[in-house]
Amino acid sequence: MIFEGTTTDRDMGWQHIFDELRKADSAFVDAGLFEGETLPGSEYTVAQIGAVNEFGTKPETIPVIPERSFIRATVDKNEQQYSDLFDELMWAALTDNRSAFSAMTAFGEYVASDIKRALTVLREPPNADITIKRKGSSNPLIDQGYMRAAVRSRITMGAKTKMTAKSSRSGG
């Protein structure tokens, strides 16, 4: 007996999932400070100032600036949480017929927010007394708030790159 009839192939969303996973395969998310933004009234960029604070200076450098890691320490401390969150966001985006790019953007903004929080609450090692007097604050990583406002995330997926918005300097 020969079966006569038609067969209907309905996607049910699998093609979207495969397409988005293929795009995300070579994509990445960066969070932190990025080159290009200048610090008003300074010869240094915000990223240069951030790097000096993140890694410190050599003992023979004047002035000696101690390491105050706010990016590496944050990512290291939250590594498992970030892995779980990324998986959760990607799964939600794919099953809700949204893009992997939107999930990666949400993830990047979350990590950038954690870095800003770490930068804000860091107190050790403390500033030198002369620095506290000059700034009028004992918060080691915040003077006028430019560095905190400059912390962002960048999502790269193929030829598409998106830098998340810079925040305001209010509160520091």
N, CA, C and O atoms as a DFTB+ gen file, in Angstrom:
688 C
 N C O
     1  1       0.836      -1.168       0.000
     2  2       0.000       0.000       0.000
     3  2       0.887       1.239       0.000
     4  3       1.853       1.319       0.759
     5  1       0.571       2.155      -0.811
     6  2       1.300       3.411      -0.927
     7  2       0.516       4.462      -0.165
     8  3      -0.690       4.627      -0.347
     9  1       1.231       5.163       0.689
    10  2       0.602       6.219       1.474
    11  2       0.517       7.465       0.621
    12  3       1.515       7.924       0.065
    13  1      -0.644       7.989       0.526
    14  2      -0.832       9.224      -0.220
    15  2      -1.307      10.282       0.748
    16  3      -2.221      10.051       1.540
    17  1      -0.704      11.411       0.683
    18  2      -1.069      12.511       1.565
    19  2       0.068      13.519       1.611
    20  3       1.017      13.451       0.830
    21  1      -0.044      14.414       2.503
    22  2       0.988      15.435       2.614
    23  2       1.576      15.415       4.019
    24  3       0.920      15.043       4.991
    25  1       2.778      15.809       4.083
    26  2       3.461      15.933       5.362
    27  2       3.775      17.401       5.579
    28  3       4.267      18.082       4.679
    29  1       3.493      17.872       6.750
    30  2       3.782      19.261       7.081
    31  2       4.916      19.298       8.088
    32  3       4.857      18.666       9.142
    33  1       5.929      20.039       7.748
    34  2       7.070      20.191       8.642
    35  2       6.959      21.547       9.319
    36  3       7.140      22.582       8.678
    37  1       6.661      21.543      10.610
    38  2       6.555      22.796      11.351
    39  2       7.791      22.949      12.224
    40  3       8.195      22.023      12.927
    41  1       8.367      24.108      12.168
    42  2       9.626      24.391      12.853
    43  2       9.480      24.409      14.374
    44  3      10.310      23.803      15.052
    45  1       8.509      25.044      14.926
    46  2       8.261      25.151      16.362
    47  2       9.384      25.891      17.106
    48  3       9.482      25.799      18.330
    49  1      10.229      26.623      16.367
    50  2      11.245      27.452      17.011
    51  2      12.659      26.926      17.030
    52  3      13.579      27.635      17.437
    53  1      12.848      25.687      16.594
    54  2      14.196      25.120      16.632
    55  2      15.171      25.855      15.716
    56  3      16.340      26.021      16.064
    57  1      14.711      26.288      14.573
    58  2      15.618      26.981      13.656
    59  2      16.135      28.273      14.279
    60  3      17.310      28.610      14.133
    61  1      15.257      28.996      14.973
    62  2      15.675      30.216      15.674
    63  2      16.774      29.893      16.690
    64  3      17.783      30.594      16.757
    65  1      16.581      28.851      17.466
    66  2      17.566      28.460      18.484
    67  2      18.895      28.114      17.824
    68  3      19.942      28.579      18.275
    69  1      18.875      27.317      16.777
    70  2      20.114      26.948      16.086
    71  2      20.804      28.176      15.495
    72  3      22.023      28.309      15.598
    73  1      20.039      29.066      14.880
    74  2      20.619      30.275      14.277
    75  2      21.273      31.162      15.335
    76  3      22.384      31.652      15.135
    77  1      20.594      31.367      16.446
    78  2      21.135      32.227      17.503
    79  2      22.360      31.596      18.162
    80  3      23.321      32.296      18.480
    81  1      22.332      30.296      18.367
    82  2      23.502      29.624      18.940
    83  2      24.696      29.698      17.996
    84  3      25.833      29.847      18.444
    85  1      24.454      29.596      16.722
    86  2      25.529      29.709      15.723
    87  2      26.147      31.110      15.782
    88  3      27.368      31.252      15.729
    89  1      25.305      32.142      15.891
    90  2      25.807      33.511      15.996
    91  2      26.615      33.698      17.285
    92  3      27.668      34.335      17.280
    93  1      26.113      33.140      18.377
    94  2      26.751      33.327      19.680
    95  2      28.050      32.550      19.816
    96  3      28.854      32.836      20.703
    97  1      28.261      31.579      18.953
    98  2      29.445      30.731      19.056
    99  2      30.737      31.530      18.994
   100  3      31.693      31.197      19.695
   101  1      30.793      32.564      18.183
   102  2      32.018      33.354      18.052
   103  2      31.880      34.730      18.697
   104  3      32.694      35.618      18.443
   105  1      30.872      34.909      19.517
   106  2      30.612      36.203      20.150
   107  2      31.296      36.278      21.508
   108  3      31.670      35.261      22.093
   109  1      31.449      37.501      21.991
   110  2      32.003      37.664      23.326
   111  2      31.508      38.952      23.960
   112  3      31.043      39.871      23.286
   113  1      31.626      38.984      25.291
   114  2      31.212      40.135      26.089
   115  2      32.423      40.600      26.882
   116  3      33.084      39.797      27.540
   117  1      32.713      41.889      26.823
   118  2      33.762      42.500      27.636
   119  2      33.076      43.474      28.589
   120  3      32.088      44.112      28.226
   121  1      33.594      43.587      29.795
   122  2      33.075      44.584      30.737
   123  2      34.253      45.244      31.429
   124  3      35.218      44.579      31.807
   125  1      34.166      46.547      31.591
   126  2      35.238      47.279      32.258
   127  2      35.380      48.671      31.686
   128  3      34.391      49.342      31.390
   129  1      36.629      49.100      31.533
   130  2      36.950      50.415      30.985
   131  2      37.554      50.225      29.604
   132  3      38.342      49.305      29.384
   133  1      37.185      51.094      28.679
   134  2      37.637      50.964      27.295
   135  2      38.396      52.211      26.876
   136  3      38.085      53.321      27.309
   137  1      39.391      52.014      26.029
   138  2      40.209      53.127      25.543
   139  2      39.366      54.155      24.808
   140  3      38.309      53.846      24.258
   141  1      39.856      55.370      24.815
   142  2      39.230      56.410      24.027
   143  2      38.619      57.532      24.834
   144  3      38.568      58.671      24.370
   145  1      38.153      57.232      26.035
   146  2      37.523      58.274      26.834
   147  2      38.584      58.998      27.651
   148  3      39.323      58.380      28.418
   149  1      38.649      60.301      27.481
   150  2      39.649      61.077      28.201
   151  2      39.113      61.535      29.546
   152  3      37.908      61.689      29.743
   153  1      40.028      61.743      30.447
   154  2      39.686      62.270      31.757
   155  2      39.837      63.778      31.676
   156  3      40.937      64.271      31.427
   157  1      38.751      64.526      31.881
   158  2      38.827      65.986      31.750
   159  2      39.955      66.584      32.592
   160  3      40.109      66.261      33.770
   161  1      40.732      67.456      31.967
   162  2      41.818      68.127      32.665
   163  2      43.033      67.253      32.917
   164  3      43.892      67.612      33.722
   165  1      43.122      66.120      32.247
   166  2      44.239      65.206      32.466
   167  2      44.823      64.776      31.138
   168  3      44.145      64.800      30.111
   169  1      46.074      64.385      31.167
   170  2      46.707      63.846      29.969
   171  2      46.423      62.344      29.824
   172  3      46.807      61.731      28.828
   173  1      45.756      61.765      30.808
   174  2      45.497      60.326      30.824
   175  2      44.050      60.013      30.467
   176  3      43.144      60.813      30.699
   177  1      43.860      58.831      29.897
   178  2      42.497      58.379      29.627
   179  2      41.939      57.729      30.895
   180  3      42.686      57.383      31.810
   181  1      40.648      57.574      30.931
   182  2      40.000      56.909      32.060
   183  2      40.508      55.469      32.163
   184  3      40.720      54.967      33.267
   185  1      40.703      54.808      31.032
   186  2      41.204      53.430      31.043
   187  2      42.623      53.362      31.608
   188  3      42.953      52.408      32.314
   189  1      43.457      54.339      31.316
   190  2      44.816      54.361      31.872
   191  2      44.772      54.534      33.390
   192  3      45.483      53.840      34.116
   193  1      43.954      55.442      33.860
   194  2      43.814      55.644      35.307
   195  2      43.282      54.363      35.951
   196  3      43.749      53.958      37.016
   197  1      42.309      53.732      35.303
   198  2      41.761      52.476      35.820
   199  2      42.807      51.382      35.886
   200  3      42.859      50.632      36.861
   201  1      43.651      51.280      34.852
   202  2      44.693      50.246      34.818
   203  2      45.714      50.456      35.930
   204  3      46.158      49.495      36.558
   205  1      46.083      51.695      36.173
   206  2      47.031      51.987      37.252
   207  2      46.447      51.561      38.594
   208  3      47.157      50.999      39.428
   209  1      45.166      51.821      38.808
   210  2      44.534      51.413      40.061
   211  2      44.309      49.905      40.117
   212  3      44.481      49.294      41.172
   213  1      43.933      49.311      39.016
   214  2      43.686      47.859      38.968
   215  2      44.947      47.059      39.295
   216  3      44.890      46.073      40.030
   217  1      46.087      47.490      38.744
   218  2      47.331      46.724      38.879
   219  2      48.351      47.365      39.828
   220  3      49.288      46.697      40.263
   221  1      48.180      48.646      40.151
   222  2      49.156      49.342      40.978
   223  2      50.372      49.733      40.156
   224  3      50.456      49.433      38.965
   225  1      51.307      50.402      40.802
   226  2      52.549      50.785      40.131
   227  2      53.708      50.057      40.789
   228  3      53.569      49.511      41.884
   229  1      54.838      50.050      40.127
   230  2      56.041      49.403      40.658
   231  2      56.559      50.207      41.852
   232  3      56.349      51.417      41.927
   233  1      57.233      49.535      42.781
   234  2      57.721      50.225      43.981
   235  2      58.646      51.417      43.691
   236  3      58.708      52.358      44.482
   237  1      59.354      51.380      42.572
   238  2      60.266      52.480      42.264
   239  2      59.560      53.664      41.591
   240  3      60.188      54.686      41.314
   241  1      58.274      53.528      41.332
   242  2      57.501      54.594      40.707
   243  2      57.060      55.613      41.762
   244  3      56.670      55.251      42.872
   245  1      57.130      56.867      41.397
   246  2      56.656      57.923      42.296
   247  2      55.493      58.615      41.613
   248  3      55.669      59.086      40.489
   249  1      54.334      58.709      42.205
   250  2      54.001      58.118      43.497
   251  2      53.690      56.627      43.356
   252  3      53.268      56.162      42.297
   253  1      53.905      55.902      44.429
   254  2      53.571      54.483      44.450
   255  2      52.065      54.375      44.654
   256  3      51.515      54.927      45.607
   257  1      51.413      53.666      43.759
   258  2      49.971      53.457      43.872
   259  2      49.751      51.962      44.084
   260  3      50.148      51.157      43.242
   261  1      49.125      51.580      45.192
   262  2      48.916      50.157      45.461
   263  2      47.852      49.563      44.535
   264  3      46.987      50.268      44.016
   265  1      47.944      48.260      44.349
   266  2      46.929      47.559      43.550
   267  2      45.588      47.632      44.261
   268  3      45.475      47.325      45.447
   269  1      44.569      48.048      43.504
   270  2      43.196      48.082      44.004
   271  2      42.302      47.455      42.927
   272  3      41.592      48.153      42.204
   273  1      42.355      46.154      42.844
   274  2      41.617      45.465      41.785
   275  2      40.115      45.563      42.011
   276  3      39.592      45.125      43.035
   277  1      39.444      46.140      41.041
   278  2      37.989      46.233      41.095
   279  2      37.353      45.494      39.931
   280  3      36.159      45.194      39.969
   281  1      38.127      45.195      38.900
   282  2      37.604      44.436      37.756
   283  2      37.929      42.954      37.919
   284  3      37.021      42.124      37.983
   285  1      39.214      42.617      37.988
   286  2      39.601      41.205      38.118
   287  2      39.026      40.577      39.374
   288  3      38.528      39.452      39.339
   289  1      39.094      41.307      40.491
   290  2      38.588      40.762      41.761
   291  2      37.087      40.486      41.683
   292  3      36.606      39.486      42.216
   293  1      36.357      41.371      41.020
   294  2      34.908      41.190      40.885
   295  2      34.592      39.971      40.034
   296  3      33.754      39.150      40.407
   297  1      35.257      39.849      38.899
   298  2      35.000      38.718      38.002
   299  2      35.427      37.408      38.659
   300  3      34.708      36.412      38.584
   301  1      36.597      37.407      39.302
   302  2      37.056      36.188      39.974
   303  2      36.096      35.757      41.082
   304  3      35.782      34.574      41.216
   305  1      35.638      36.718      41.868
   306  2      34.735      36.428      42.990
   307  2      33.397      35.862      42.511
   308  3      32.798      35.019      43.179
   309  1      32.939      36.326      41.362
   310  2      31.601      35.964      40.880
   311  2      31.611      35.004      39.696
   312  3      30.602      34.870      39.004
   313  1      32.719      34.344      39.457
   314  2      32.864      33.503      38.259
   315  2      31.731      32.492      38.093
   316  3      31.139      32.410      37.017
   317  1      31.421      31.727      39.125
   318  2      30.359      30.715      39.016
   319  2      28.994      31.361      38.834
   320  3      28.184      30.890      38.035
   321  1      28.735      32.434      39.569
   322  2      27.467      33.153      39.437
   323  2      27.306      33.674      38.010
   324  3      26.219      33.585      37.440
   325  1      28.374      34.215      37.430
   326  2      28.303      34.738      36.067
   327  2      28.067      33.621      35.053
   328  3      27.317      33.795      34.093
   329  1      28.697      32.498      35.267
   330  2      28.496      31.359      34.367
   331  2      27.032      30.908      34.396
   332  3      26.421      30.679      33.353
   333  1      26.486      30.786      35.598
   334  2      25.083      30.381      35.743
   335  2      24.139      31.418      35.145
   336  3      23.179      31.065      34.460
   337  1      24.410      32.697      35.401
   338  2      23.560      33.763      34.879
   339  2      23.588      33.797      33.360
   340  3      22.550      33.954      32.718
   341  1      24.776      33.648      32.784
   342  2      24.886      33.664      31.329
   343  2      24.056      32.537      30.711
   344  3      23.310      32.756      29.756
   345  1      24.193      31.336      31.262
   346  2      23.404      30.201      30.768
   347  2      21.907      30.477      30.883
   348  3      21.145      30.198      29.957
   349  1      21.498      31.020      32.009
   350  2      20.079      31.320      32.245
   351  2      19.558      32.365      31.255
   352  3      18.478      32.201      30.687
   353  1      20.321      33.432      31.052
   354  2      19.900      34.485      30.122
   355  2      19.837      33.975      28.684
   356  3      18.903      34.291      27.947
   357  1      20.829      33.191      28.294
   358  2      20.832      32.651      26.927
   359  2      19.641      31.708      26.728
   360  3      18.957      31.781      25.707
   361  1      19.397      30.847      27.678
   362  2      18.286      29.913      27.553
   363  2      16.956      30.672      27.472
   364  3      16.104      30.355      26.642
   365  1      16.787      31.673      28.338
   366  2      15.551      32.457      28.324
   367  2      15.377      33.177      26.991
   368  3      14.277      33.207      26.439
   369  1      16.445      33.749      26.479
   370  2      16.350      34.464      25.199
   371  2      16.001      33.524      24.064
   372  3      15.164      33.849      23.221
   373  1      16.626      32.377      24.035
   374  2      16.396      31.441      22.934
   375  2      15.001      30.831      22.984
   376  3      14.361      30.657      21.946
   377  1      14.532      30.509      24.170
   378  2      13.212      29.871      24.273
   379  2      12.069      30.879      24.204
   380  3      10.923      30.503      23.956
   381  1      12.378      32.164      24.424
   382  2      11.356      33.205      24.308
   383  2      11.422      33.906      22.956
   384  3      10.832      34.970      22.769
   385  1      12.144      33.301      22.017
   386  2      12.262      33.812      20.658
   387  2      12.888      35.217      20.606
   388  3      12.531      36.043      19.766
   389  1      13.822      35.459      21.522
   390  2      14.595      36.702      21.492
   391  2      15.989      36.378      20.975
   392  3      16.287      35.225      20.663
   393  1      16.834      37.380      20.885
   394  2      18.151      37.154      20.302
   395  2      19.209      36.849      21.364
   396  3      19.102      37.260      22.520
   397  1      20.224      36.119      20.933
   398  2      21.388      35.884      21.786
   399  2      22.065      37.215      22.091
   400  3      22.615      37.401      23.177
   401  1      22.026      38.133      21.145
   402  2      22.627      39.453      21.339
   403  2      21.973      40.175      22.512
   404  3      22.665      40.821      23.298
   405  1      20.652      40.075      22.641
   406  2      19.961      40.730      23.762
   407  2      20.353      40.079      25.093
   408  3      20.499      40.770      26.101
   409  1      20.522      38.773      25.099
   410  2      20.937      38.079      26.319
   411  2      22.353      38.494      26.707
   412  3      22.644      38.706      27.884
   413  1      23.225      38.607      25.718
   414  2      24.600      39.001      25.994
   415  2      24.667      40.450      26.478
   416  3      25.493      40.785      27.327
   417  1      23.812      41.296      25.946
   418  2      23.759      42.692      26.384
   419  2      23.328      42.766      27.850
   420  3      23.931      43.498      28.635
   421  1      22.301      42.022      28.217
   422  2      21.835      41.999      29.603
   423  2      22.940      41.474      30.526
   424  3      23.140      41.999      31.621
   425  1      23.645      40.450      30.083
   426  2      24.740      39.888      30.875
   427  2      25.855      40.923      31.070
   428  3      26.347      41.113      32.182
   429  1      26.244      41.582      29.987
   430  2      27.302      42.592      30.067
   431  2      26.945      43.733      31.009
   432  3      27.782      44.204      31.778
   433  1      25.694      44.169      30.941
   434  2      25.246      45.250      31.825
   435  2      25.254      44.807      33.287
   436  3      25.547      45.606      34.176
   437  1      24.937      43.552      33.536
   438  2      24.953      43.020      34.896
   439  2      26.379      43.016      35.456
   440  3      26.612      43.449      36.585
   441  1      27.324      42.524      34.657
   442  2      28.720      42.475      35.103
   443  2      29.261      43.893      35.301
   444  3      29.941      44.160      36.291
   445  1      28.966      44.798      34.371
   446  2      29.416      46.188      34.505
   447  2      28.858      46.805      35.786
   448  3      29.557      47.557      36.466
   449  1      27.622      46.497      36.115
   450  2      27.017      47.004      37.344
   451  2      27.762      46.490      38.575
   452  3      27.983      47.243      39.524
   453  1      28.145      45.226      38.565
   454  2      28.918      44.667      39.680
   455  2      30.277      45.347      39.803
   456  3      30.743      45.610      40.911
   457  1      30.909      45.630      38.672
   458  2      32.212      46.300      38.699
   459  2      32.062      47.704      39.279
   460  3      32.894      48.132      40.079
   461  1      31.020      48.418      38.890
   462  2      30.775      49.762      39.442
   463  2      30.557      49.692      40.951
   464  3      31.059      50.530      41.699
   465  1      29.813      48.695      41.383
   466  2      29.559      48.534      42.820
   467  2      30.871      48.267      43.557
   468  3      31.111      48.846      44.617
   469  1      31.713      47.407      43.013
   470  2      32.996      47.089      43.646
   471  2      33.889      48.325      43.714
   472  3      34.550      48.567      44.724
   473  1      33.902      49.089      42.654
   474  2      34.682      50.320      42.592
   475  2      34.202      51.305      43.662
   476  3      35.008      52.013      44.266
   477  1      32.910      51.344      43.888
   478  2      32.311      52.280      44.843
   479  2      32.584      51.887      46.294
   480  3      32.836      52.758      47.127
   481  1      32.540      50.608      46.608
   482  2      32.659      50.180      48.012
   483  2      34.086      49.841      48.430
   484  3      34.346      49.671      49.621
   485  1      35.012      49.740      47.487
   486  2      36.393      49.392      47.824
   487  2      36.996      50.448      48.759
   488  3      36.899      51.646      48.491
   489  1      37.604      50.009      49.829
   490  2      38.215      50.927      50.796
   491  2      39.670      50.572      51.122
   492  3      40.371      51.366      51.748
   493  1      40.119      49.416      50.713
   494  2      41.471      48.951      51.028
   495  2      42.253      48.666      49.757
   496  3      41.696      48.122      48.803
   497  1      43.515      49.017      49.723
   498  2      44.198      49.840      50.707
   499  2      43.738      51.287      50.626
   500  3      43.365      51.776      49.560
   501  1      43.769      51.967      51.777
   502  2      43.253      53.338      51.817
   503  2      44.164      54.313      51.062
   504  3      45.334      54.029      50.805
   505  1      43.599      55.446      50.723
   506  2      44.398      56.523      50.129
   507  2      45.361      57.080      51.173
   508  3      45.133      56.978      52.378
   509  1      46.433      57.665      50.676
   510  2      47.356      58.382      51.554
   511  2      46.635      59.612      52.101
   512  3      45.710      60.130      51.475
   513  1      47.066      60.070      53.266
   514  2      46.431      61.242      53.894
   515  2      46.428      62.447      52.966
   516  3      45.443      63.183      52.913
   517  1      47.511      62.656      52.238
   518  2      47.584      63.809      51.334
   519  2      46.553      63.693      50.206
   520  3      45.994      64.700      49.770
   521  1      46.302      62.469      49.735
   522  2      45.298      62.241      48.688
   523  2      43.896      62.486      49.231
   524  3      43.061      63.088      48.556
   525  1      43.641      62.026      50.436
   526  2      42.333      62.251      51.070
   527  2      42.082      63.748      51.225
   528  3      40.974      64.225      50.981
   529  1      43.111      64.483      51.630
   530  2      42.974      65.929      51.806
   531  2      42.690      66.613      50.459
   532  3      41.834      67.494      50.378
   533  1      43.406      66.209      49.414
   534  2      43.219      66.806      48.082
   535  2      41.821      66.513      47.545
   536  3      41.159      67.404      47.013
   537  1      41.370      65.259      47.683
   538  2      40.065      64.853      47.145
   539  2      38.900      65.269      48.031
   540  3      37.798      65.525      47.546
   541  1      39.153      65.333      49.320
   542  2      38.055      65.584      50.245
   543  2      37.234      64.337      50.488
   544  3      36.087      64.411      50.929
   545  1      37.833      63.177      50.194
   546  2      37.141      61.900      50.345
   547  2      38.166      60.807      50.613
   548  3      39.298      60.871      50.133
   549  1      37.759      59.808      51.380
   550  2      38.659      58.681      51.637
   551  2      38.380      57.500      50.708
   552  3      39.024      56.458      50.828
   553  1      37.438      57.650      49.791
   554  2      37.132      56.570      48.856
   555  2      38.269      56.479      47.832
   556  3      38.437      57.393      47.024
   557  1      39.055      55.387      47.851
   558  2      40.248      55.302      47.014
   559  2      40.009      55.412      45.506
   560  3      40.852      55.960      44.796
   561  1      38.893      54.908      45.007
   562  2      38.721      54.851      43.553
   563  2      37.757      55.883      42.993
   564  3      37.521      55.913      41.785
   565  1      37.204      56.717      43.834
   566  2      36.270      57.718      43.325
   567  2      36.736      59.111      43.718
   568  3      36.928      59.418      44.895
   569  1      36.911      59.935      42.710
   570  2      37.219      61.342      42.934
   571  2      36.001      62.136      42.472
   572  3      35.208      62.605      43.289
   573  1      35.861      62.282      41.156
   574  2      34.710      62.999      40.609
   575  2      33.699      62.062      39.950
   576  3      32.661      62.517      39.470
   577  1      33.981      60.785      39.920
   578  2      33.030      59.806      39.394
   579  2      33.200      59.457      37.925
   580  3      32.396      58.700      37.381
   581  1      34.230      59.989      37.267
   582  2      34.421      59.707      35.843
   583  2      34.704      58.228      35.580
   584  3      34.177      57.652      34.629
   585  1      35.534      57.620      36.422
   586  2      35.892      56.221      36.185
   587  2      34.677      55.311      36.375
   588  3      34.430      54.423      35.559
   589  1      33.937      55.527      37.430
   590  2      32.747      54.692      37.653
   591  2      31.746      54.858      36.507
   592  3      31.170      53.876      36.039
   593  1      31.542      56.083      36.062
   594  2      30.603      56.338      34.964
   595  2      31.067      55.707      33.656
   596  3      30.252      55.388      32.791
   597  1      32.384      55.528      33.516
   598  2      32.931      54.988      32.268
   599  2      32.896      53.464      32.202
   600  3      33.144      52.901      31.136
   601  1      32.598      52.783      33.296
   602  2      32.529      51.318      33.279
   603  2      31.316      50.909      32.448
   604  3      30.186      51.304      32.735
   605  1      31.571      50.118      31.420
   606  2      30.504      49.682      30.518
   607  2      30.776      48.258      30.061
   608  3      31.739      47.622      30.489
   609  1      29.926      47.783      29.202
   610  2      30.182      46.492      28.572
   611  2      30.130      46.669      27.061
   612  3      29.509      47.592      26.534
   613  1      30.807      45.747      26.392
   614  2      30.858      45.757      24.929
   615  2      30.545      44.339      24.462
   616  3      31.161      43.371      24.908
   617  1      29.586      44.240      23.567
   618  2      29.169      42.947      23.039
   619  2      29.577      42.896      21.574
   620  3      29.250      43.793      20.797
   621  1      30.290      41.845      21.205
   622  2      30.724      41.668      19.820
   623  2      30.192      40.337      19.322
   624  3      30.449      39.282      19.902
   625  1      29.447      40.418      18.238
   626  2      28.869      39.223      17.634
   627  2      29.011      39.385      16.127
   628  3      28.255      40.124      15.496
   629  1      29.979      38.691      15.564
   630  2      30.248      38.853      14.140
   631  2      30.702      40.268      13.864
   632  3      31.615      40.765      14.524
   633  1      30.084      40.922      12.907
   634  2      30.439      42.293      12.556
   635  2      29.715      43.310      13.423
   636  3      29.960      44.511      13.302
   637  1      28.833      42.850      14.291
   638  2      28.027      43.755      15.116
   639  2      28.675      43.935      16.487
   640  3      28.934      42.962      17.195
   641  1      28.933      45.188      16.851
   642  2      29.476      45.512      18.162
   643  2      28.601      46.574      18.797
   644  3      28.209      47.547      18.152
   645  1      28.300      46.372      20.071
   646  2      27.482      47.346      20.795
   647  2      28.172      47.665      22.112
   648  3      28.543      46.772      22.874
   649  1      28.332      48.948      22.360
   650  2      28.857      49.413      23.641
   651  2      27.655      49.887      24.435
   652  3      26.858      50.687      23.943
   653  1      27.519      49.399      25.658
   654  2      26.385      49.843      26.467
   655  2      26.588      51.302      26.863
   656  3      27.703      51.820      26.809
   657  1      25.527      51.942      27.251
   658  2      25.532      53.375      27.545
   659  2      26.373      53.677      28.774
   660  3      26.463      52.880      29.708
   661  1      26.979      54.840      28.743
   662  2      27.745      55.342      29.875
   663  2      26.768      55.891      30.898
   664  3      25.753      56.484      30.530
   665  1      27.060      55.702      32.178
   666  2      26.170      56.217      33.219
   667  2      26.595      57.635      33.603
   668  3      27.621      58.141      33.148
   669  1      25.794      58.248      34.438
   670  2      26.107      59.602      34.893
   671  2      27.141      59.531      36.019
   672  3      27.404      58.461      36.569
   673  1      27.710      60.665      36.346
   674  2      28.709      60.731      37.405
   675  2      28.087      60.978      38.767
   676  3      28.817      61.122      39.747
   677  1      26.781      61.031      38.863
   678  2      26.153      61.358      40.136
   679  2      26.538      60.349      41.214
   680  3      26.718      59.162      40.943
   681  1      26.655      60.834      42.400
   682  2      26.963      59.969      43.541
   683  2      28.438      59.695      43.712
   684  3      28.792      58.775      44.449
   685  1      29.311      60.438      43.078
   686  2      30.723      60.200      43.327
   687  2      31.541      60.829      42.316
   688  3      32.768      60.733      42.366
